[in-house]
Amino acid sequence: MEDLTEMLKGTLEGCVLEIIGREETYGYAITRRLNELGFADVIDGTVYTILLRLERNGLVEVTKRPSDVGPPRKFYALNDAGRTELATFWAKWQYVSSRIDRLREGGR
Amino acid sequence: MSFWETITGSDLTRDWKAFEARAQVLPADYQAAWEQIKGNLFPYAGFTGRDLTPIVDAALGLLEEASADGLSIGEVLGDDIPGFCAALAGGKGARTYRDRWREQLNRNVARKLGRLGG
């Protein structure tokens, strides 16, 4: 699916939180996961800016670990604030998607 | 940071020398992007440019990680370096020089109007 950038804008941060919430991981691995899911347009730079924002907002634990290919990598894990934020994201998603589905089905 | 460093900016010079040294060892296409990133981040700098240091460090960090992963620069930043830089500098704490200047101007104008009873 091409050109989802605009539609994904508000939801990508929640997707990244969900991926980090499953296991501690690093930037490029998150990008690859999103690409595998079918979001081919998502690039490393976008994910990286989201990770920086999560870090600034105190939602993740960051650990530098040595890498076998280059400089140490930053690994991200959710902290309590991050888990709360993720739960909020899914609640909002549930609300919006159920309303949109209802609209499409012509209900009220 | 010592008072002397604050006054002379010698700490900044040292930071930038370290940044440039890190950029030197990146692949050529990455170095070209680095030059563009610097240019695009400049408008976000405050009066001293000190608030830009962590942002520049973050940008370099991405370039280093991604080049080690064997990605092309296009895969990493797409075709929107200005957008990437805006996202990097965006959010809290990166108010630009222009923002502050605007605020000051608005305050001055408001004061003048206040005095005029407008």
Backbone of each chain as ProteinMPNN parsed JSONL, in Angstrom:
{"seq_chain_A": "MEDLTEMLKGTLEGCVLEIIGREETYGYAITRRLNELGFADVIDGTVYTILLRLERNGLVEVTKRPSDVGPPRKFYALNDAGRTELATFWAKWQYVSSRIDRLREGGR", "coords_chain_A": {"N_chain_A": [[0.86, -1.2, 0.0], [0.658, 2.097, -0.985], [1.835, 5.399, -0.088], [0.893, 6.114, 2.613], [1.577, 7.914, 4.417], [0.394, 10.352, 5.388], [-1.926, 9.376, 6.619], [-0.886, 7.723, 8.539], [0.381, 9.359, 10.291], [-0.527, 10.212, 12.938], [-0.555, 7.797, 14.255], [1.744, 6.326, 14.201], [3.526, 6.666, 16.314], [2.271, 5.28, 18.393], [2.373, 2.714, 17.29], [5.138, 2.271, 17.34], [5.582, 2.342, 20.11], [4.155, 0.021, 20.808], [5.704, -1.98, 19.549], [8.16, -1.698, 20.899], [7.235, -2.327, 23.414], [6.862, -5.06, 23.313], [9.362, -6.287, 23.174], [12.682, -5.354, 24.227], [14.342, -3.242, 21.983], [15.986, -1.897, 18.985], [16.463, 1.074, 16.862], [16.683, 0.539, 13.914], [15.725, -2.069, 13.759], [13.109, -1.728, 14.535], [12.155, -0.168, 12.426], [12.403, -2.061, 10.35], [10.553, -3.976, 11.206], [8.15, -2.553, 10.965], [8.174, -2.164, 8.216], [7.968, -4.839, 7.363], [5.422, -5.374, 8.259], [3.993, -4.161, 6.332], [4.052, -1.49, 6.013], [5.619, 0.091, 3.958], [6.605, 2.56, 3.36], [7.694, 3.713, 5.576], [10.523, 5.126, 6.968], [13.89, 4.869, 8.288], [14.777, 7.293, 9.424], [12.417, 8.585, 10.189], [11.427, 6.872, 12.188], [13.493, 7.161, 13.956], [13.272, 9.846, 14.792], [10.862, 9.669, 16.126], [11.587, 7.964, 18.23], [13.386, 9.607, 19.58], [11.618, 11.548, 20.487], [10.0, 10.037, 22.201], [11.898, 9.445, 24.085], [12.563, 11.993, 25.071], [10.122, 12.617, 26.215], [10.101, 10.966, 28.328], [9.205, 8.265, 28.238], [10.483, 5.936, 27.712], [13.092, 3.529, 28.544], [16.482, 3.873, 27.979], [19.213, 2.069, 26.779], [22.607, 1.777, 26.136], [24.176, -0.483, 24.039], [26.924, -2.528, 23.038], [27.631, -3.039, 19.556], [28.014, -5.402, 16.891], [28.607, -4.45, 14.405], [29.158, -1.693, 14.289], [29.134, 1.53, 15.848], [28.134, 1.723, 19.379], [24.786, 0.651, 19.954], [21.614, 2.223, 20.595], [19.319, 0.852, 22.724], [15.853, 0.356, 23.302], [13.36, 0.271, 25.824], [10.091, -0.044, 27.292], [9.05, 2.083, 29.965], [7.145, 2.561, 33.04], [5.569, 4.859, 32.565], [5.544, 4.825, 29.816], [4.138, 2.463, 29.308], [1.62, 3.181, 30.274], [1.033, 5.223, 28.452], [0.908, 3.731, 26.115], [-1.352, 2.112, 26.616], [-3.286, 4.102, 26.643], [-3.103, 4.933, 24.008], [-4.106, 2.644, 22.628], [-6.716, 2.616, 23.589], [-7.71, 5.005, 22.513], [-7.405, 4.412, 19.817], [-9.153, 2.265, 19.502], [-11.557, 3.584, 19.963], [-11.666, 5.53, 17.842], [-11.465, 3.869, 15.533], [-13.706, 2.245, 15.798], [-15.752, 4.096, 15.542], [-15.381, 4.967, 12.918], [-15.727, 2.625, 11.481], [-18.412, 2.245, 12.014], [-19.513, 4.437, 10.76], [-19.015, 3.778, 8.132], [-20.617, 1.564, 7.846], [-22.997, 2.734, 7.866], [-24.484, 3.135, 10.118], [-25.629, 4.643, 13.248]], "CA_chain_A": [[0.0, 0.0, 0.0], [1.503, 3.28, -1.151], [1.454, 6.721, 0.371], [0.066, 6.114, 3.825], [2.264, 8.813, 5.343], [-0.532, 11.283, 6.056], [-2.849, 8.637, 7.465], [-0.154, 7.091, 9.644], [1.056, 10.359, 11.115], [-0.879, 10.207, 14.352], [-0.6, 6.46, 14.845], [3.051, 5.68, 14.149], [4.12, 6.682, 17.643], [1.657, 4.171, 19.101], [2.926, 1.475, 16.718], [6.508, 2.131, 17.85], [5.435, 1.967, 21.522], [3.725, -1.376, 20.855], [6.854, -2.822, 19.186], [9.115, -1.643, 22.019], [6.593, -2.974, 24.55], [6.963, -6.522, 23.201], [10.72, -6.619, 23.636], [13.666, -4.29, 24.083], [14.825, -3.29, 20.612], [16.677, -0.686, 18.537], [15.836, 1.819, 15.777], [16.554, -0.078, 12.596], [14.89, -3.265, 13.908], [11.729, -1.23, 14.575], [11.845, 0.197, 11.036], [12.216, -3.306, 9.587], [9.298, -4.588, 11.667], [7.053, -1.794, 10.354], [8.229, -2.472, 6.784], [7.441, -6.203, 7.209], [3.973, -5.289, 8.477], [3.377, -3.638, 5.117], [4.232, -0.036, 5.941], [6.887, 0.145, 3.235], [7.068, 3.948, 3.252], [8.304, 4.181, 6.829], [11.982, 5.093, 6.872], [14.655, 4.882, 9.52], [14.831, 8.644, 9.979], [11.135, 8.851, 10.828], [11.401, 6.096, 13.428], [14.493, 7.743, 14.848], [12.735, 11.072, 15.408], [9.842, 9.232, 17.086], [12.303, 7.446, 19.402], [13.906, 10.758, 20.321], [10.487, 12.187, 21.158], [9.624, 9.163, 23.315], [12.947, 9.601, 25.088], [12.367, 13.325, 25.667], [8.901, 12.624, 27.021], [10.291, 10.072, 29.478], [8.365, 7.076, 28.117], [11.324, 4.754, 27.446], [14.417, 3.345, 29.134], [17.453, 3.729, 26.896], [20.459, 1.414, 27.187], [23.565, 1.632, 25.034], [24.827, -1.787, 24.021], [27.868, -2.652, 21.925], [27.106, -3.693, 18.364], [29.124, -6.051, 16.19], [28.875, -3.82, 13.11], [29.571, -0.297, 14.318], [29.125, 2.155, 17.172], [27.123, 1.14, 20.267], [23.402, 0.96, 19.593], [20.692, 2.544, 21.674], [18.18, -0.058, 22.839], [14.724, 1.004, 23.964], [12.35, -0.541, 26.506], [9.069, 0.812, 27.896], [8.95, 2.207, 31.418], [5.739, 2.605, 33.459], [4.888, 5.95, 31.858], [5.385, 4.353, 28.444], [3.053, 1.467, 29.284], [0.378, 3.948, 30.41], [0.832, 5.913, 27.181], [0.51, 2.707, 25.137], [-2.738, 1.743, 26.914], [-4.093, 5.237, 26.18], [-3.116, 4.882, 22.541], [-5.023, 1.601, 22.16], [-8.083, 3.046, 23.902], [-8.08, 6.013, 21.497], [-7.496, 3.723, 18.53], [-10.396, 1.5, 19.571], [-12.659, 4.546, 19.832], [-11.699, 6.1, 16.486], [-11.716, 2.866, 14.497], [-15.084, 1.765, 15.9], [-16.63, 5.146, 14.98], [-15.2, 5.007, 11.461], [-16.401, 1.426, 10.981], [-19.845, 2.473, 12.113], [-19.839, 5.398, 9.707], [-18.979, 3.069, 6.869], [-21.766, 0.655, 7.799], [-24.204, 3.563, 7.749], [-25.232, 3.192, 11.376], [-25.546, 5.903, 13.985]], "C_chain_A": [[0.889, 1.241, 0.0], [0.935, 4.497, -0.41], [0.473, 6.747, 1.547], [0.556, 7.162, 4.823], [1.299, 9.693, 6.127], [-1.421, 10.547, 7.048], [-2.158, 8.059, 8.702], [0.346, 8.087, 10.678], [0.742, 10.267, 12.6], [-0.702, 8.865, 15.043], [0.773, 5.798, 14.943], [3.718, 5.603, 15.523], [3.577, 5.535, 18.49], [2.187, 2.827, 18.609], [4.329, 1.213, 17.272], [6.476, 1.726, 19.328], [5.075, 0.487, 21.658], [4.908, -2.317, 20.578], [7.867, -2.868, 20.332], [8.565, -2.4, 23.224], [6.715, -4.491, 24.514], [8.339, -7.019, 23.602], [11.635, -5.429, 23.431], [14.277, -4.383, 22.69], [15.445, -1.957, 20.208], [16.06, -0.148, 17.249], [15.597, 1.067, 14.478], [15.676, -1.33, 12.639], [13.408, -2.874, 13.927], [11.277, -0.862, 13.164], [11.544, -1.056, 10.208], [10.896, -3.98, 9.934], [8.098, -3.9, 11.009], [6.999, -2.051, 8.852], [7.628, -3.861, 6.514], [5.929, -6.224, 7.363], [3.246, -4.8, 7.233], [3.415, -2.116, 5.028], [5.584, 0.23, 5.297], [7.474, 1.551, 3.202], [7.799, 4.445, 4.495], [9.818, 4.029, 6.748], [12.615, 5.243, 8.256], [14.636, 6.25, 10.212], [13.557, 9.006, 10.734], [11.053, 8.151, 12.183], [12.349, 6.723, 14.453], [13.971, 9.002, 15.539], [11.632, 10.731, 16.416], [10.513, 8.744, 18.372], [12.87, 8.578, 20.253], [12.801, 11.44, 21.114], [10.048, 11.35, 22.363], [10.62, 9.313, 24.463], [12.789, 10.932, 25.824], [11.169, 13.348, 26.595], [8.946, 11.615, 28.161], [9.458, 8.808, 29.431], [9.174, 5.8, 27.936], [12.592, 4.752, 28.299], [15.389, 3.125, 27.981], [18.742, 3.123, 27.448], [21.377, 1.319, 25.97], [24.237, 0.273, 25.128], [25.774, -1.863, 22.837], [27.24, -3.415, 20.755], [28.275, -4.326, 17.616], [29.433, -5.393, 14.844], [29.404, -2.391, 13.192], [29.574, 0.261, 15.714], [28.083, 1.478, 18.064], [25.729, 1.568, 19.835], [22.612, 1.359, 20.832], [19.526, 1.575, 21.619], [17.092, 0.594, 23.695], [13.796, -0.021, 24.602], [11.337, 0.417, 27.119], [9.266, 0.898, 29.403], [7.459, 2.308, 31.778], [4.951, 3.683, 32.718], [4.615, 5.545, 30.413], [4.246, 3.355, 28.32], [1.696, 2.148, 29.411], [0.015, 4.618, 29.088], [0.334, 4.93, 26.111], [-0.95, 2.291, 25.346], [-3.692, 2.841, 26.434], [-4.227, 5.225, 24.667], [-4.129, 3.852, 22.038], [-6.474, 1.955, 22.459], [-8.577, 4.055, 22.862], [-8.29, 5.342, 20.138], [-8.818, 2.958, 18.428], [-11.591, 2.425, 19.318], [-12.784, 5.034, 18.386], [-12.081, 5.045, 15.453], [-13.149, 2.347, 14.575], [-16.067, 2.8, 15.33], [-16.566, 5.128, 13.448], [-15.876, 3.788, 10.826], [-17.912, 1.639, 10.959], [-20.315, 3.427, 11.004], [-19.962, 4.683, 8.368], [-20.185, 2.149, 6.718], [-23.089, 1.421, 7.759], [-25.038, 3.622, 9.016], [-25.108, 4.55, 12.036], [-24.7, 5.74, 15.229]], "O_chain_A": [[1.751, 1.412, 0.863], [-0.264, 4.597, -0.15], [-0.613, 7.321, 1.471], [0.023, 7.284, 5.926], [1.365, 9.778, 7.353], [-1.648, 11.014, 8.164], [-2.763, 7.927, 9.766], [0.691, 7.713, 11.799], [1.653, 10.248, 13.429], [-0.698, 8.793, 16.272], [0.947, 4.826, 15.679], [4.38, 4.62, 15.856], [4.329, 4.89, 19.22], [2.421, 1.914, 19.402], [4.666, 0.083, 17.627], [7.251, 0.869, 19.753], [5.616, -0.216, 22.511], [5.094, -3.316, 21.272], [8.367, -3.934, 20.691], [9.315, -3.034, 23.966], [6.678, -5.143, 25.557], [8.473, -8.037, 24.281], [11.391, -4.592, 22.563], [14.683, -5.461, 22.257], [15.437, -1.001, 20.984], [15.241, -0.817, 16.618], [14.467, 0.967, 13.999], [14.967, -1.625, 11.677], [12.561, -3.597, 13.403], [10.166, -1.196, 12.751], [10.562, -1.106, 9.467], [10.205, -4.495, 9.055], [7.16, -4.556, 10.558], [5.916, -2.147, 8.275], [6.874, -4.039, 5.557], [5.236, -6.988, 6.691], [2.039, -4.995, 7.09], [2.879, -1.526, 4.09], [6.562, 0.55, 5.973], [8.682, 1.725, 3.038], [8.452, 5.488, 4.458], [10.33, 2.939, 6.492], [11.988, 5.669, 9.226], [14.497, 6.34, 11.431], [13.605, 9.65, 11.782], [10.664, 8.749, 13.186], [12.047, 6.803, 15.644], [14.202, 9.201, 16.732], [11.48, 11.411, 17.431], [10.066, 9.068, 19.472], [12.84, 8.522, 21.482], [13.003, 11.858, 22.254], [9.757, 11.899, 23.425], [10.251, 9.312, 25.637], [12.873, 10.985, 27.051], [11.187, 14.011, 27.632], [7.96, 11.426, 28.874], [9.038, 8.315, 30.478], [8.622, 4.701, 27.997], [13.094, 5.797, 28.714], [15.147, 2.29, 27.109], [19.291, 3.593, 28.444], [20.973, 0.841, 24.91], [24.799, -0.083, 26.164], [25.482, -1.336, 21.764], [26.426, -4.318, 20.949], [29.403, -3.838, 17.699], [30.425, -5.745, 14.206], [30.041, -1.923, 12.248], [29.959, -0.421, 16.663], [27.237, 0.736, 17.565], [25.518, 2.702, 19.405], [22.885, 0.912, 21.946], [18.829, 1.479, 20.608], [17.376, 1.285, 24.673], [13.484, -1.05, 24.002], [11.672, 1.56, 27.432], [9.61, -0.094, 30.046], [6.605, 2.154, 30.905], [3.816, 3.458, 32.296], [3.572, 5.886, 29.855], [3.481, 3.387, 27.355], [0.734, 1.756, 28.75], [-1.137, 4.593, 28.656], [-0.542, 5.256, 25.31], [-1.698, 2.136, 24.381], [-4.761, 2.558, 25.893], [-5.299, 5.469, 24.114], [-4.917, 4.139, 21.136], [-7.366, 1.632, 21.674], [-9.712, 3.972, 22.39], [-9.227, 5.665, 19.408], [-9.504, 3.002, 17.407], [-12.507, 2.093, 18.565], [-13.856, 4.965, 17.783], [-12.925, 5.295, 14.592], [-13.751, 2.041, 13.546], [-17.075, 2.443, 14.719], [-17.589, 5.261, 12.775], [-16.513, 3.894, 9.778], [-18.595, 1.261, 10.007], [-21.372, 3.237, 10.403], [-20.874, 4.939, 7.583], [-20.711, 1.969, 5.62], [-24.16, 0.827, 7.635], [-26.171, 4.103, 8.995], [-24.555, 5.488, 11.462], [-24.516, 6.698, 15.98]]}, "seq_chain_B": "MSFWETITGSDLTRDWKAFEARAQVLPADYQAAWEQIKGNLFPYAGFTGRDLTPIVDAALGLLEEASADGLSIGEVLGDDIPGFCAALAGGKGARTYRDRWREQLNRNVARKLGRLGG", "coords_chain_B": {"N_chain_B": [[30.21, 23.123, 32.963], [32.701, 25.57, 32.598], [32.991, 29.014, 33.629], [34.685, 30.412, 31.94], [34.629, 28.88, 29.606], [31.991, 29.253, 28.898], [31.927, 31.953, 28.281], [33.789, 32.228, 26.217], [33.042, 30.329, 24.424], [34.507, 28.111, 23.955], [33.946, 25.525, 24.634], [31.995, 24.82, 22.816], [33.348, 24.924, 20.389], [35.005, 22.762, 20.768], [33.112, 20.691, 20.946], [32.077, 20.773, 18.329], [34.311, 20.18, 16.806], [34.654, 17.544, 17.548], [32.271, 16.468, 16.549], [32.647, 16.854, 13.781], [34.847, 15.241, 13.369], [33.709, 12.753, 13.784], [31.937, 12.725, 11.649], [33.65, 12.677, 9.497], [34.443, 10.017, 9.131], [32.32, 8.764, 8.023], [30.51, 7.225, 5.238], [30.708, 8.614, 1.861], [28.217, 9.547, 0.74], [26.747, 9.841, 3.007], [28.182, 11.838, 4.277], [27.594, 13.983, 2.645], [24.894, 14.279, 3.226], [25.103, 14.947, 5.895], [26.249, 17.506, 5.735], [24.051, 18.84, 4.653], [22.2, 18.479, 6.696], [23.32, 19.964, 8.777], [23.086, 22.566, 7.742], [20.319, 22.743, 7.642], [19.594, 22.571, 10.283], [20.51, 24.816, 11.444], [18.745, 27.16, 11.554], [17.302, 26.532, 13.828], [18.817, 27.024, 15.979], [19.607, 28.518, 19.118], [20.581, 31.653, 20.608], [23.263, 31.239, 21.381], [23.797, 28.819, 20.257], [24.192, 26.603, 21.711], [22.101, 24.984, 22.478], [21.711, 23.397, 20.354], [23.53, 21.382, 20.307], [22.898, 18.746, 21.551], [20.986, 17.914, 19.703], [22.299, 17.808, 17.259], [24.126, 15.855, 17.906], [22.379, 13.702, 18.164], [21.473, 13.448, 15.515], [23.855, 12.761, 14.189], [24.303, 10.361, 15.485], [22.268, 8.75, 14.438], [23.112, 8.638, 11.734], [25.519, 7.29, 12.035], [24.721, 4.795, 13.13], [23.036, 3.869, 11.089], [24.678, 3.752, 8.826], [26.423, 1.819, 9.627], [24.706, -0.313, 9.583], [24.581, -0.719, 6.949], [22.866, 0.687, 5.285], [21.567, 2.701, 2.587], [21.828, 6.26, 2.223], [19.51, 7.369, 1.255], [17.566, 5.495, 1.946], [17.475, 5.934, 4.616], [16.906, 8.67, 5.226], [15.062, 9.384, 3.336], [13.644, 11.672, 1.015], [13.504, 14.02, 2.245], [15.117, 15.987, 3.896], [14.952, 18.552, 5.197], [12.462, 18.221, 6.514], [13.034, 16.099, 8.203], [14.932, 17.305, 9.854], [13.376, 19.297, 11.039], [11.668, 17.704, 12.534], [13.523, 16.542, 14.24], [14.462, 18.756, 15.69], [12.162, 19.651, 16.67], [9.357, 19.709, 18.999], [9.661, 19.859, 22.578], [11.599, 22.441, 24.086], [13.22, 23.281, 22.005], [13.125, 26.022, 21.073], [13.277, 28.512, 18.632], [15.619, 31.074, 17.772], [14.289, 32.982, 16.327], [11.647, 32.681, 17.243], [11.857, 33.607, 19.877], [12.596, 36.182, 19.445], [10.37, 37.193, 18.11], [8.477, 37.016, 20.17], [9.488, 38.889, 21.94], [9.263, 41.2, 20.445], [6.479, 41.325, 20.167], [5.791, 41.709, 22.853], [6.923, 44.22, 23.286], [5.473, 45.793, 21.527], [2.906, 45.457, 22.596], [3.305, 46.689, 25.048], [3.786, 49.32, 24.27], [1.331, 49.936, 23.049], [-0.253, 49.691, 25.271], [0.645, 51.857, 26.75], [-0.248, 53.866, 25.165], [-2.827, 53.657, 25.621], [-4.351, 52.102, 23.984]], "CA_chain_B": [[30.891, 24.049, 32.052], [33.307, 26.665, 33.352], [32.637, 30.37, 33.214], [35.543, 30.752, 30.806], [34.108, 28.19, 28.418], [30.724, 29.889, 28.547], [32.195, 33.261, 27.698], [34.56, 32.143, 24.965], [32.46, 29.353, 23.51], [35.513, 27.104, 23.618], [33.328, 24.2, 24.763], [31.274, 24.587, 21.575], [34.343, 24.624, 19.367], [35.459, 21.402, 21.023], [32.027, 19.799, 20.546], [31.958, 20.724, 16.877], [35.475, 19.444, 16.294], [34.363, 16.124, 17.771], [31.232, 16.103, 15.586], [33.235, 16.791, 12.432], [35.714, 14.057, 13.325], [32.827, 11.596, 13.617], [31.362, 12.777, 10.305], [34.726, 12.373, 8.543], [34.607, 8.595, 8.877], [31.103, 8.245, 7.401], [30.598, 7.118, 3.774], [30.614, 9.912, 1.163], [26.832, 10.034, 0.603], [26.35, 10.245, 4.358], [28.815, 13.126, 4.556], [26.811, 14.989, 1.92], [23.669, 14.481, 4.011], [25.538, 15.641, 7.119], [26.364, 18.935, 5.392], [22.683, 19.365, 4.5], [21.557, 18.491, 8.017], [23.858, 21.127, 9.512], [22.459, 23.761, 7.185], [18.896, 22.763, 7.962], [19.382, 22.71, 11.731], [20.98, 26.136, 11.863], [17.682, 28.089, 11.975], [16.727, 26.15, 15.122], [19.771, 27.315, 17.047], [19.379, 29.701, 19.94], [21.566, 32.719, 20.442], [24.632, 30.727, 21.51], [23.944, 27.593, 19.502], [24.471, 25.5, 22.619], [20.957, 24.073, 22.551], [21.732, 22.551, 19.16], [24.515, 20.31, 20.471], [22.324, 17.403, 21.671], [20.233, 17.578, 18.497], [23.308, 17.431, 16.269], [24.639, 14.575, 18.383], [21.366, 12.699, 17.822], [21.486, 13.266, 14.06], [25.066, 11.998, 13.879], [24.09, 9.014, 16.013], [21.486, 8.014, 13.445], [23.95, 8.398, 10.557], [26.513, 6.26, 12.388], [24.05, 3.501, 13.265], [22.473, 3.425, 9.815], [25.749, 3.39, 7.889], [26.934, 0.533, 10.11], [23.739, -1.318, 9.149], [24.727, -0.868, 5.5], [21.758, 1.323, 4.568], [21.908, 3.884, 1.79], [21.321, 7.453, 2.887], [18.138, 7.544, 0.787], [16.705, 4.623, 2.751], [17.425, 6.432, 5.988], [16.297, 9.997, 5.362], [14.113, 9.666, 2.279], [14.067, 12.842, 0.226], [13.039, 15.198, 2.983], [16.044, 16.329, 4.982], [14.393, 19.628, 6.032], [11.415, 17.664, 7.367], [13.716, 15.302, 9.23], [15.553, 18.239, 10.798], [12.301, 19.938, 11.798], [11.209, 16.71, 13.508], [14.596, 16.401, 15.23], [14.55, 19.942, 16.533], [10.818, 19.979, 17.142], [9.026, 19.301, 20.348], [9.945, 20.791, 23.65], [12.954, 22.887, 24.389], [13.995, 23.799, 20.885], [12.553, 27.254, 20.544], [14.305, 29.126, 17.811], [15.969, 32.463, 17.982], [13.218, 33.779, 15.731], [10.495, 32.638, 18.155], [12.1, 34.485, 21.027], [12.641, 37.543, 18.931], [8.962, 37.535, 17.865], [7.826, 37.246, 21.461], [9.992, 40.156, 22.476], [8.653, 42.243, 19.626], [5.071, 41.395, 20.556], [5.72, 42.321, 24.181], [7.219, 45.647, 23.148], [4.329, 46.431, 20.879], [1.816, 45.459, 23.57], [3.618, 47.719, 26.048], [3.577, 50.632, 23.627], [-0.112, 50.127, 22.901], [-0.76, 49.882, 26.629], [0.954, 53.236, 27.163], [-1.076, 54.764, 24.375], [-4.226, 53.454, 26.026], [-5.035, 51.503, 22.829]], "C_chain_B": [[31.45, 25.23, 32.853], [32.853, 28.016, 32.803], [33.417, 30.761, 31.952], [35.03, 30.138, 29.5], [32.819, 28.852, 27.933], [30.962, 31.19, 27.785], [32.852, 33.138, 26.323], [33.917, 31.207, 23.953], [33.428, 28.237, 23.166], [34.953, 25.681, 23.748], [32.613, 23.813, 23.475], [32.226, 24.187, 20.467], [34.793, 23.179, 19.506], [34.392, 20.39, 20.605], [31.977, 19.636, 19.031], [33.136, 20.01, 16.226], [35.232, 17.949, 16.414], [33.296, 15.631, 16.789], [31.834, 15.897, 14.196], [34.135, 15.565, 12.289], [34.874, 12.794, 13.131], [32.262, 11.548, 12.192], [32.38, 12.355, 9.246], [34.802, 10.9, 8.177], [33.352, 7.946, 8.274], [31.317, 8.095, 5.892], [30.275, 8.462, 3.111], [29.175, 10.433, 1.075], [26.272, 10.487, 1.96], [26.943, 11.605, 4.716], [28.07, 14.255, 3.858], [25.535, 15.312, 2.696], [23.979, 15.256, 5.29], [25.658, 17.133, 6.87], [24.975, 19.568, 5.287], [21.979, 19.48, 5.846], [22.025, 19.704, 8.813], [23.175, 22.405, 9.047], [21.003, 23.889, 7.589], [18.61, 22.912, 9.445], [19.696, 24.123, 12.207], [19.873, 27.088, 12.306], [17.097, 27.762, 13.353], [17.641, 26.503, 16.289], [19.353, 28.548, 17.822], [20.52, 30.678, 19.743], [23.009, 32.204, 20.499], [24.872, 29.486, 20.663], [24.153, 26.379, 20.39], [23.334, 24.484, 22.669], [20.902, 23.116, 21.363], [22.606, 21.314, 19.358], [23.884, 18.92, 20.626], [21.579, 16.953, 20.421], [21.189, 17.103, 17.398], [23.899, 16.066, 16.621], [23.68, 13.443, 18.008], [21.37, 12.399, 16.327], [22.69, 12.43, 13.636], [24.929, 10.547, 14.327], [23.315, 8.151, 15.03], [22.352, 7.663, 12.238], [24.954, 7.272, 10.838], [25.874, 4.877, 12.462], [23.621, 2.967, 11.905], [23.565, 3.025, 8.828], [26.37, 2.06, 8.309], [26.003, -0.602, 9.692], [23.745, -1.492, 7.63], [23.575, -0.283, 4.703], [22.274, 2.453, 3.694], [21.269, 5.088, 2.467], [19.867, 7.726, 2.49], [17.15, 6.71, 1.585], [16.478, 5.212, 4.137], [16.612, 7.718, 6.099], [15.246, 10.295, 4.302], [14.583, 10.894, 1.517], [13.726, 14.134, 0.956], [13.935, 15.513, 4.174], [15.522, 17.502, 5.824], [13.325, 19.118, 6.999], [12.001, 16.857, 8.511], [14.3, 16.227, 10.299], [14.51, 18.945, 11.655], [11.801, 18.988, 12.882], [12.238, 16.512, 14.619], [14.575, 17.545, 16.228], [13.218, 20.267, 17.19], [10.576, 19.542, 18.564], [9.506, 20.323, 21.347], [11.392, 21.251, 23.614], [13.772, 23.376, 23.213], [13.28, 25.007, 20.282], [13.643, 27.977, 19.776], [14.509, 30.58, 18.219], [14.843, 33.371, 17.487], [11.991, 33.813, 16.628], [10.661, 33.641, 19.293], [12.047, 35.952, 20.612], [11.224, 38.052, 18.676], [8.249, 37.869, 19.167], [8.198, 38.605, 22.028], [9.334, 41.328, 21.756], [7.191, 42.434, 20.024], [4.892, 42.057, 21.907], [5.933, 43.82, 24.09], [6.048, 46.403, 22.539], [3.166, 46.535, 21.861], [2.029, 46.557, 24.619], [3.343, 49.109, 25.489], [2.089, 50.933, 23.504], [-0.74, 50.419, 24.245], [-0.57, 51.331, 27.075], [0.075, 54.236, 26.416], [-2.556, 54.654, 24.762], [-5.04, 52.861, 24.891], [-5.706, 50.192, 23.167]], "O_chain_B": [[30.752, 25.814, 33.682], [32.395, 28.127, 31.666], [32.871, 31.36, 31.027], [35.001, 30.782, 28.451], [32.586, 28.993, 26.733], [30.298, 31.486, 26.792], [32.505, 33.862, 25.39], [34.211, 31.281, 22.76], [33.214, 27.498, 22.206], [35.41, 24.756, 23.076], [32.613, 22.648, 23.078], [31.97, 23.252, 19.708], [34.946, 22.46, 18.519], [34.701, 19.367, 19.994], [31.854, 18.526, 18.513], [32.975, 19.32, 15.219], [35.557, 17.179, 15.509], [33.394, 14.523, 16.26], [31.565, 14.899, 13.528], [34.182, 14.934, 11.234], [35.271, 11.88, 12.408], [32.125, 10.475, 11.605], [32.025, 11.756, 8.231], [35.177, 10.555, 7.057], [33.32, 6.737, 8.044], [32.191, 8.748, 5.321], [29.652, 9.333, 3.718], [28.93, 11.617, 1.306], [25.441, 11.392, 2.038], [26.297, 12.422, 5.373], [27.929, 15.349, 4.405], [25.143, 16.473, 2.808], [23.203, 16.114, 5.71], [25.224, 17.94, 7.691], [24.748, 20.68, 5.765], [21.259, 20.444, 6.107], [21.221, 20.387, 9.447], [22.74, 23.221, 9.86], [20.508, 24.987, 7.846], [17.518, 23.329, 9.832], [19.204, 24.565, 13.246], [20.024, 27.763, 13.324], [16.467, 28.617, 13.977], [17.281, 26.305, 17.449], [18.815, 29.501, 17.259], [21.324, 30.539, 18.821], [23.87, 32.675, 19.757], [26.018, 29.137, 20.38], [24.278, 25.258, 19.897], [23.557, 23.29, 22.873], [20.142, 22.147, 21.367], [22.441, 20.315, 18.658], [24.279, 17.994, 19.916], [21.538, 15.763, 20.109], [20.918, 16.125, 16.703], [24.14, 15.235, 15.746], [24.107, 12.368, 17.589], [21.282, 11.241, 15.919], [22.566, 11.509, 12.828], [25.377, 9.625, 13.644], [23.643, 6.986, 14.808], [22.332, 6.526, 11.768], [25.202, 6.418, 9.987], [26.411, 3.907, 11.928], [23.806, 1.79, 11.595], [23.399, 2.064, 8.076], [26.791, 1.269, 7.465], [26.455, -1.726, 9.47], [23.003, -2.312, 7.09], [23.326, -0.702, 3.573], [23.283, 3.085, 4.007], [20.288, 4.952, 3.197], [19.088, 8.248, 3.287], [16.037, 7.152, 1.869], [15.428, 5.015, 4.749], [15.74, 7.84, 6.959], [14.602, 11.342, 4.352], [15.785, 11.129, 1.389], [13.669, 15.206, 0.354], [13.542, 15.322, 5.325], [15.634, 17.461, 7.049], [13.283, 19.529, 8.159], [11.524, 16.923, 9.644], [14.177, 15.965, 11.496], [14.723, 19.168, 12.846], [11.539, 19.406, 14.01], [11.883, 16.336, 15.785], [14.658, 17.341, 17.44], [13.149, 21.051, 18.137], [11.481, 19.064, 19.248], [9.729, 21.488, 21.02], [12.283, 20.53, 23.166], [14.899, 23.838, 23.393], [12.885, 24.992, 19.117], [14.79, 28.045, 20.217], [13.691, 31.197, 18.9], [14.493, 34.369, 18.117], [11.356, 34.858, 16.765], [9.754, 34.405, 19.623], [11.534, 36.817, 21.322], [10.909, 39.201, 18.986], [7.522, 38.858, 19.265], [7.357, 39.358, 22.519], [8.909, 42.306, 22.372], [6.726, 43.56, 20.196], [3.978, 42.858, 22.105], [5.225, 44.6, 24.728], [5.688, 47.497, 22.975], [2.515, 47.576, 21.951], [1.096, 47.251, 25.023], [2.745, 49.957, 26.152], [1.639, 52.037, 23.813], [-1.628, 51.262, 24.368], [-1.451, 51.948, 27.673], [-0.295, 55.287, 26.939], [-3.404, 55.424, 24.31], [-6.252, 53.064, 24.813], [-6.321, 49.572, 22.299]]}, "name": "protein", "num_of_chains": 2, "seq": "MEDLTEMLKGTLEGCVLEIIGREETYGYAITRRLNELGFADVIDGTVYTILLRLERNGLVEVTKRPSDVGPPRKFYALNDAGRTELATFWAKWQYVSSRIDRLREGGRMSFWETITGSDLTRDWKAFEARAQVLPADYQAAWEQIKGNLFPYAGFTGRDLTPIVDAALGLLEEASADGLSIGEVLGDDIPGFCAALAGGKGARTYRDRWREQLNRNVARKLGRLGG"}
